């Protein structure tokens, strides 16, 4: 299975549509809210991982450049 950030975006908007259903009440609404929290938690981790991969790629691309500025948090 190969998912993309576009797929994640579609899942998030689908979840938003389900939460917007005005006919959803009581236990069904509570279940959907719980599901939304779980989806949000997983989505946040996917986005954080993507940001980390992108930052690592940037550092790898710049490693041979004498002009590279090391972020303060990485300076020794």
Secondary structure, DSSP 8 states (H G I E B T S, - for coil): ----HHHHHHHHHHHHHHHT-TT--HHHHHHHHHHHHHHHHHHHHHHHHHHHHHHHHHHHHHTT-TT----GGG--
